[in-house]
């Protein structure tokens, strides 16, 4: 299992999500934060979805 901690910051009408050592993405709503962070990790690390755990911190 790969564990990551993402930071989400509201920027106007969207959220900016940063996963240290992986990259940055955006989400349209707070409900999408975790899924978008996981999708980013999968895309950048080629890790299987079931092996990724992301904790999202809203700041």
N, CA, C and O atoms as a GROMACS GRO file, in nm:
protein
  236
    1UNK      N    1   0.084  -0.118   0.000
    1UNK     CA    2   0.000   0.000   0.000
    1UNK      C    3   0.089   0.124   0.000
    1UNK      O    4   0.183   0.134   0.078
    2UNK      N    5   0.057   0.217  -0.088
    2UNK     CA    6   0.129   0.344  -0.095
    2UNK      C    7   0.044   0.451  -0.029
    2UNK      O    8  -0.069   0.476  -0.071
    3UNK      N    9   0.097   0.515   0.075
    3UNK     CA   10   0.025   0.618   0.149
    3UNK      C   11   0.077   0.756   0.112
    3UNK      O   12   0.198   0.779   0.106
    4UNK      N   13  -0.016   0.848   0.086
    4UNK     CA   14   0.017   0.985   0.051
    4UNK      C   15  -0.070   1.079   0.132
    4UNK      O   16  -0.181   1.044   0.171
    5UNK      N   17  -0.019   1.200   0.156
    5UNK     CA   18  -0.098   1.306   0.217
    5UNK      C   19  -0.105   1.420   0.117
    5UNK      O   20  -0.002   1.474   0.076
    6UNK      N   21  -0.226   1.456   0.079
    6UNK     CA   22  -0.248   1.565  -0.017
    6UNK      C   23  -0.297   1.688   0.059
    6UNK      O   24  -0.363   1.677   0.162
    7UNK      N   25  -0.264   1.804   0.006
    7UNK     CA   26  -0.312   1.930   0.061
    7UNK      C   27  -0.404   1.995  -0.041
    7UNK      O   28  -0.367   2.009  -0.158
    8UNK      N   29  -0.523   2.035   0.002
    8UNK     CA   30  -0.620   2.099  -0.086
    8UNK      C   31  -0.646   2.242  -0.040
    8UNK      O   32  -0.669   2.267   0.078
    9UNK      N   33  -0.644   2.334  -0.136
    9UNK     CA   34  -0.666   2.475  -0.108
    9UNK      C   35  -0.772   2.527  -0.204
    9UNK      O   36  -0.763   2.504  -0.325
   10UNK      N   37  -0.873   2.597  -0.152
   10UNK     CA   38  -0.976   2.658  -0.236
   10UNK      C   39  -0.915   2.776  -0.312
   10UNK      O   40  -0.851   2.862  -0.253
   11UNK      N   41  -0.938   2.778  -0.444
   11UNK     CA   42  -0.889   2.885  -0.530
   11UNK      C   43  -1.007   2.931  -0.615
   11UNK      O   44  -1.028   2.880  -0.725
   12UNK      N   45  -1.083   3.026  -0.566
   12UNK     CA   46  -1.199   3.073  -0.641
   12UNK      C   47  -1.306   2.966  -0.645
   12UNK      O   48  -1.356   2.924  -0.540
   13UNK      N   49  -1.342   2.920  -0.766
   13UNK     CA   50  -1.450   2.822  -0.780
   13UNK      C   51  -1.400   2.679  -0.795
   13UNK      O   52  -1.477   2.590  -0.832
   14UNK      N   53  -1.271   2.655  -0.767
   14UNK     CA   54  -1.217   2.519  -0.774
   14UNK      C   55  -1.117   2.498  -0.661
   14UNK      O   56  -1.085   2.590  -0.586
   15UNK      N   57  -1.068   2.375  -0.651
   15UNK     CA   58  -0.970   2.338  -0.549
   15UNK      C   59  -0.839   2.299  -0.617
   15UNK      O   60  -0.840   2.234  -0.721
   16UNK      N   61  -0.728   2.338  -0.558
   16UNK     CA   62  -0.596   2.296  -0.603
   16UNK      C   63  -0.546   2.191  -0.504
   16UNK      O   64  -0.544   2.214  -0.383
   17UNK      N   65  -0.506   2.076  -0.557
   17UNK     CA   66  -0.462   1.964  -0.474
   17UNK      C   67  -0.316   1.938  -0.503
   17UNK      O   68  -0.278   1.918  -0.619
   18UNK      N   69  -0.234   1.938  -0.400
   18UNK     CA   70  -0.091   1.910  -0.414
   18UNK      C   71  -0.058   1.781  -0.340
   18UNK      O   72  -0.088   1.767  -0.222
   19UNK      N   73   0.004   1.689  -0.411
   19UNK     CA   74   0.053   1.566  -0.350
   19UNK      C   75   0.206   1.573  -0.357
   19UNK      O   76   0.263   1.555  -0.464
   20UNK      N   77   0.272   1.600  -0.244
   20UNK     CA   78   0.417   1.616  -0.245
   20UNK      C   79   0.489   1.497  -0.309
   20UNK      O   80   0.462   1.381  -0.279
   21UNK      N   81   0.583   1.530  -0.397
   21UNK     CA   82   0.661   1.428  -0.465
   21UNK      C   83   0.590   1.365  -0.583
   21UNK      O   84   0.649   1.283  -0.653
   22UNK      N   85   0.464   1.402  -0.605
   22UNK     CA   86   0.386   1.344  -0.715
   22UNK      C   87   0.344   1.451  -0.815
   22UNK      O   88   0.375   1.440  -0.934
   23UNK      N   89   0.275   1.554  -0.767
   23UNK     CA   90   0.230   1.660  -0.857
   23UNK      C   91   0.111   1.735  -0.802
   23UNK      O   92   0.076   1.725  -0.684
   24UNK      N   93   0.048   1.812  -0.892
   24UNK     CA   94  -0.064   1.898  -0.856
   24UNK      C   95  -0.177   1.876  -0.955
   24UNK      O   96  -0.154   1.852  -1.073
   25UNK      N   97  -0.300   1.883  -0.905
   25UNK     CA   98  -0.419   1.872  -0.990
   25UNK      C   99  -0.526   1.962  -0.934
   25UNK      O  100  -0.505   2.030  -0.833
   26UNK      N  101  -0.641   1.964  -0.998
   26UNK     CA  102  -0.753   2.045  -0.950
   26UNK      C  103  -0.878   1.960  -0.936
   26UNK      O  104  -0.889   1.852  -0.994
   27UNK      N  105  -0.973   2.012  -0.859
   27UNK     CA  106  -1.103   1.948  -0.844
   27UNK      C  107  -1.210   2.057  -0.844
   27UNK      O  108  -1.185   2.170  -0.802
   28UNK      N  109  -1.328   2.021  -0.892
   28UNK     CA  110  -1.436   2.118  -0.900
   28UNK      C  111  -1.513   2.134  -0.770
   28UNK      O  112  -1.577   2.237  -0.749
   29UNK      N  113  -1.506   2.035  -0.683
   29UNK     CA  114  -1.579   2.044  -0.557
   29UNK      C  115  -1.505   1.968  -0.448
   29UNK      O  116  -1.417   1.886  -0.476
   30UNK      N  117  -1.542   1.995  -0.325
   30UNK     CA  118  -1.479   1.927  -0.212
   30UNK      C  119  -1.506   1.777  -0.218
   30UNK      O  120  -1.424   1.698  -0.171
   31UNK      N  121  -1.618   1.737  -0.274
   31UNK     CA  122  -1.650   1.595  -0.285
   31UNK      C  123  -1.557   1.520  -0.379
   31UNK      O  124  -1.548   1.397  -0.371
   32UNK      N  125  -1.489   1.590  -0.468
   32UNK     CA  126  -1.401   1.528  -0.567
   32UNK      C  127  -1.254   1.524  -0.523
   32UNK      O  128  -1.171   1.466  -0.594
   33UNK      N  129  -1.221   1.582  -0.410
   33UNK     CA  130  -1.081   1.597  -0.370
   33UNK      C  131  -1.007   1.464  -0.362
   33UNK      O  132  -0.901   1.448  -0.423
   34UNK      N  133  -1.062   1.369  -0.289
   34UNK     CA  134  -0.992   1.242  -0.269
   34UNK      C  135  -0.976   1.166  -0.401
   34UNK      O  136  -0.867   1.116  -0.430
   35UNK      N  137  -1.081   1.158  -0.480
   35UNK     CA  138  -1.072   1.085  -0.606
   35UNK      C  139  -0.974   1.148  -0.702
   35UNK      O  140  -0.900   1.078  -0.770
   36UNK      N  141  -0.971   1.281  -0.708
   36UNK     CA  142  -0.877   1.348  -0.798
   36UNK      C  143  -0.733   1.328  -0.751
   36UNK      O  144  -0.642   1.311  -0.833
   37UNK      N  145  -0.711   1.330  -0.620
   37UNK     CA  146  -0.577   1.305  -0.566
   37UNK      C  147  -0.533   1.162  -0.597
   37UNK      O  148  -0.418   1.140  -0.637
   38UNK      N  149  -0.622   1.066  -0.580
   38UNK     CA  150  -0.589   0.927  -0.611
   38UNK      C  151  -0.561   0.911  -0.760
   38UNK      O  152  -0.465   0.844  -0.797
   39UNK      N  153  -0.644   0.971  -0.844
   39UNK     CA  154  -0.621   0.963  -0.989
   39UNK      C  155  -0.485   1.021  -1.028
   39UNK      O  156  -0.418   0.967  -1.116
   40UNK      N  157  -0.445   1.129  -0.963
   40UNK     CA  158  -0.314   1.189  -0.989
   40UNK      C  159  -0.202   1.092  -0.952
   40UNK      O  160  -0.110   1.072  -1.031
   41UNK      N  161  -0.210   1.033  -0.834
   41UNK     CA  162  -0.107   0.938  -0.790
   41UNK      C  163  -0.098   0.820  -0.886
   41UNK      O  164   0.011   0.779  -0.924
   42UNK      N  165  -0.212   0.767  -0.927
   42UNK     CA  166  -0.214   0.653  -1.020
   42UNK      C  167  -0.150   0.691  -1.152
   42UNK      O  168  -0.068   0.616  -1.206
   43UNK      N  169  -0.187   0.808  -1.205
   43UNK     CA  170  -0.133   0.851  -1.334
   43UNK      C  171   0.018   0.875  -1.330
   43UNK      O  172   0.089   0.842  -1.425
   44UNK      N  173   0.065   0.931  -1.221
   44UNK     CA  174   0.207   0.967  -1.214
   44UNK      C  175   0.298   0.854  -1.167
   44UNK      O  176   0.417   0.854  -1.199
   45UNK      N  177   0.244   0.759  -1.092
   45UNK     CA  178   0.329   0.653  -1.036
   45UNK      C  179   0.301   0.516  -1.096
   45UNK      O  180   0.375   0.420  -1.071
   46UNK      N  181   0.193   0.506  -1.174
   46UNK     CA  182   0.153   0.378  -1.235
   46UNK      C  183   0.127   0.271  -1.129
   46UNK      O  184   0.155   0.153  -1.151
   47UNK      N  185   0.074   0.314  -1.016
   47UNK     CA  186   0.037   0.223  -0.907
   47UNK      C  187  -0.110   0.186  -0.924
   47UNK      O  188  -0.190   0.269  -0.966
   48UNK      N  189  -0.145   0.063  -0.892
   48UNK     CA  190  -0.284   0.018  -0.901
   48UNK      C  191  -0.370   0.092  -0.799
   48UNK      O  192  -0.326   0.119  -0.687
   49UNK      N  193  -0.493   0.125  -0.838
   49UNK     CA  194  -0.585   0.199  -0.751
   49UNK      C  195  -0.599   0.136  -0.614
   49UNK      O  196  -0.600   0.206  -0.513
   50UNK      N  197  -0.609   0.003  -0.608
   50UNK     CA  198  -0.628  -0.064  -0.480
   50UNK      C  199  -0.505  -0.056  -0.389
   50UNK      O  200  -0.513  -0.089  -0.271
   51UNK      N  201  -0.392  -0.013  -0.444
   51UNK     CA  202  -0.269  -0.001  -0.366
   51UNK      C  203  -0.239   0.142  -0.323
   51UNK      O  204  -0.134   0.169  -0.265
   52UNK      N  205  -0.331   0.235  -0.352
   52UNK     CA  206  -0.309   0.377  -0.320
   52UNK      C  207  -0.405   0.422  -0.212
   52UNK      O  208  -0.525   0.399  -0.219
   53UNK      N  209  -0.350   0.488  -0.110
   53UNK     CA  210  -0.431   0.551  -0.006
   53UNK      C  211  -0.386   0.696   0.005
   53UNK      O  212  -0.267   0.724   0.023
   54UNK      N  213  -0.482   0.788  -0.007
   54UNK     CA  214  -0.450   0.930   0.003
   54UNK      C  215  -0.536   0.992   0.113
   54UNK      O  216  -0.658   0.978   0.115
   55UNK      N  217  -0.470   1.061   0.204
   55UNK     CA  218  -0.538   1.140   0.305
   55UNK      C  219  -0.533   1.285   0.258
   55UNK      O  220  -0.425   1.338   0.231
   56UNK      N  221  -0.648   1.349   0.248
   56UNK     CA  222  -0.655   1.487   0.201
   56UNK      C  223  -0.672   1.581   0.319
   56UNK      O  224  -0.763   1.566   0.401
   57UNK      N  225  -0.584   1.679   0.327
   57UNK     CA  226  -0.592   1.784   0.428
   57UNK      C  227  -0.638   1.912   0.360
   57UNK      O  228  -0.576   1.956   0.264
   58UNK      N  229  -0.746   1.971   0.409
   58UNK     CA  230  -0.794   2.098   0.356
   58UNK      C  231  -0.734   2.210   0.439
   58UNK      O  232  -0.747   2.212   0.562
   59UNK      N  233  -0.668   2.302   0.371
   59UNK     CA  234  -0.605   2.415   0.441
   59UNK      C  235  -0.661   2.548   0.392
   59UNK      O  236  -0.620   2.654   0.440
   0.00000   0.00000   0.00000
